[in-house]
Amino acid sequence: MATSRADMKESLRRRLRAQREERYTEHTLLHLLEIPEISRANVIASYYSYGTEPSTTALNSAIIQSGKTLLLPRINGEIIEWVRWNGEPSTLQANGKFHEPIGEVFMELDSIELVLVPALAIDPDGYRLGQGGGFYDRALPLLRAWKHGVVYNFERMEHDLPREPWDIAVDSW
C-alpha cells in the first residue's frame, strides 16, 4: 500500500515534535529584531508560543515596548483572525493548548507589514511544515506582509519538505 503525502507529513510531524522535546532549550528570539524587515515594520503579526515552540514571550514584549502594533492570531472556525495585543496576559484566553487575544478583529490586513510564522521545520526554499491544522496555509495568501518563519536552527532542513499546491514559502527564516 502506497504511503500518502498526508501520512508522510504526519509521520514527519511526529518525528520533529519528538526531536523538539529532546533538544528543547529556552531562548528569547530577540536577535530577530535585527532583521531589517522586522526592525522597519510598524504592524507585526506574531503568535503566543506554547510548549517547546521557540518562545515569543520576550520578542512580543520588545515589539510592544518599541511602540509597534503587535497582532496575535485567534482561531475562528477555519480561519485566523488577527487581534491587537497589549502584552497583558489577562487579555488572553485559552483555546486548547493555544492562548488567544480577546478583543476586536484587526480589519486592516493590508497594513500588516510582517508576519512571524510558526513552523516545525523549513526547507531550503522556505516551505514550512506546520502543526497540521492548515490555519496559516489559509491565512498567508490574504497577507501581503513579509513572512518570517520561526524555527530552531536544527529545524532548518537541508532537503525539501513534502509540499501541497496551496503551500506558500516564507521569505526568511
C-alpha positions as CSV (number, residue, x, y, z in Angstrom):
1,M,0.0,0.0,0.0
2,A,1.4,3.4,-1.0
3,T,2.0,6.0,1.7
4,S,0.1,9.2,1.1
5,R,1.6,12.6,1.3
6,A,-0.6,13.3,4.3
7,D,0.7,10.2,6.0
8,M,4.3,11.2,5.3
9,K,3.7,14.7,6.7
10,E,2.1,13.4,9.8
11,S,4.9,10.9,10.4
12,L,7.4,13.8,9.9
13,R,5.5,16.0,12.3
14,R,5.7,13.2,15.0
15,R,9.4,12.9,14.5
16,L,10.0,16.6,14.6
17,R,7.9,17.1,17.7
18,A,9.9,14.3,19.4
19,Q,13.2,15.9,18.3
20,R,11.9,19.3,19.7
21,E,11.2,17.6,23.1
22,E,14.7,16.1,23.2
23,R,16.6,19.2,22.1
24,Y,14.4,22.0,23.6
25,T,16.3,24.9,25.0
26,E,14.9,28.3,26.1
27,H,16.0,31.4,24.3
28,T,14.5,34.8,23.6
29,L,14.4,35.3,19.8
30,L,15.4,38.9,20.4
31,H,18.0,38.6,17.7
32,L,15.1,38.7,15.2
33,L,14.7,42.4,16.0
34,E,17.9,43.0,14.0
35,I,16.4,41.6,10.7
36,P,15.7,44.7,8.6
37,E,12.2,43.7,7.6
38,I,11.3,43.3,11.3
39,S,13.0,46.4,12.5
40,R,11.3,48.5,9.8
41,A,7.8,47.1,10.3
42,N,5.3,49.0,12.3
43,V,2.5,46.4,12.3
44,I,3.7,42.9,13.1
45,A,1.6,39.7,13.3
46,S,3.2,37.3,15.8
47,Y,1.9,34.4,17.9
48,Y,1.9,33.4,21.5
49,S,4.2,30.4,21.8
50,Y,3.4,27.3,23.9
51,G,5.2,24.2,25.0
52,T,8.5,23.6,23.3
53,E,8.0,26.1,20.5
54,P,10.6,28.8,20.2
55,S,9.5,31.3,22.8
56,T,8.0,34.5,21.5
57,T,7.4,36.0,25.0
58,A,10.4,38.4,25.1
59,L,10.2,39.2,21.4
60,N,6.5,40.1,21.6
61,S,7.2,42.2,24.7
62,A,10.0,44.1,22.9
63,I,7.8,44.7,19.9
64,I,5.1,46.2,22.1
65,Q,7.6,48.3,24.1
66,S,9.1,49.7,20.9
67,G,5.7,51.3,20.1
68,K,4.8,48.9,17.2
69,T,1.4,47.3,16.8
70,L,1.5,43.6,17.7
71,L,-1.2,41.3,16.5
72,L,-1.8,37.8,17.7
73,P,-3.9,35.1,15.9
74,R,-7.3,33.9,17.1
75,I,-8.9,30.9,15.5
76,N,-12.5,31.4,14.3
77,G,-13.7,28.2,12.7
78,E,-11.3,27.5,9.9
79,I,-9.6,31.0,9.7
80,I,-7.2,33.1,11.7
81,E,-8.4,36.5,12.9
82,W,-5.7,39.0,13.9
83,V,-6.3,40.9,17.1
84,R,-4.2,43.7,18.6
85,W,-2.5,42.6,21.8
86,N,-1.1,44.9,24.5
87,G,1.1,42.3,26.2
88,E,-1.2,41.7,29.2
89,P,-1.7,38.0,29.9
90,S,-5.1,38.8,31.4
91,T,-6.3,39.7,27.8
92,L,-5.6,36.2,26.6
93,Q,-8.0,33.2,26.7
94,A,-7.2,29.6,26.5
95,N,-8.3,27.7,23.4
96,G,-7.0,24.2,23.9
97,K,-3.2,24.5,24.1
98,F,-3.2,27.9,22.5
99,H,-3.7,31.3,24.1
100,E,-5.6,33.8,22.0
101,P,-6.2,37.5,22.4
102,I,-9.6,38.9,23.5
103,G,-10.7,41.9,21.6
104,E,-11.8,43.3,18.2
105,V,-10.6,41.8,15.0
106,F,-7.9,43.9,13.3
107,M,-9.5,44.6,9.9
108,E,-6.7,46.4,8.1
109,L,-4.9,43.3,6.8
110,D,-3.1,45.4,4.1
111,S,-1.3,47.4,6.9
112,I,0.3,44.2,8.3
113,E,4.0,44.5,7.2
114,L,5.4,41.4,8.7
115,V,4.1,38.1,10.0
116,L,6.1,35.7,12.2
117,V,5.0,32.2,11.1
118,P,5.4,29.2,13.5
119,A,6.7,26.0,12.0
120,L,8.1,22.6,12.9
121,A,10.6,22.8,10.0
122,I,11.5,24.9,7.0
123,D,13.2,23.6,3.9
124,P,15.9,25.4,1.7
125,D,13.2,27.0,-0.4
126,G,11.3,28.4,2.6
127,Y,8.5,25.9,2.6
128,R,7.4,25.1,6.1
129,L,5.8,22.2,7.8
130,G,3.3,23.4,10.4
131,Q,1.3,21.7,13.1
132,G,-1.2,20.3,10.6
133,G,-4.3,22.5,11.1
134,G,-3.9,24.5,7.9
135,F,-4.7,27.8,9.6
136,Y,-1.5,29.6,8.3
137,D,-2.0,27.9,4.8
138,R,-5.3,29.7,4.7
139,A,-4.1,33.0,6.3
140,L,-0.9,33.7,4.5
141,P,-2.4,34.2,1.0
142,L,-4.5,37.0,2.5
143,L,-1.5,39.0,3.7
144,R,1.0,41.0,1.6
145,A,3.3,41.0,4.5
146,W,6.9,39.8,4.7
147,K,6.8,36.3,6.1
148,H,9.4,35.2,8.6
149,G,9.4,31.5,9.6
150,V,10.3,30.8,13.3
151,V,12.1,27.6,14.0
152,Y,15.1,26.4,15.9
153,N,18.4,26.1,14.0
154,F,18.1,22.3,13.9
155,E,14.7,22.6,12.2
156,R,16.2,24.3,9.1
157,M,16.1,21.3,6.8
158,E,18.8,20.5,4.2
159,H,16.2,18.7,2.0
160,D,12.8,19.6,0.6
161,L,9.7,19.0,2.7
162,P,6.6,17.5,1.3
163,R,4.5,20.2,-0.4
164,E,1.0,20.8,-1.3
165,P,-0.2,23.1,-4.1
166,W,-1.5,25.6,-1.6
167,D,1.7,25.9,0.4
168,I,3.4,29.3,0.5
169,A,7.0,29.8,1.1
170,V,8.2,32.2,3.8
171,D,10.5,35.0,2.8
172,S,13.1,34.4,5.5
173,W,13.8,32.0,8.4
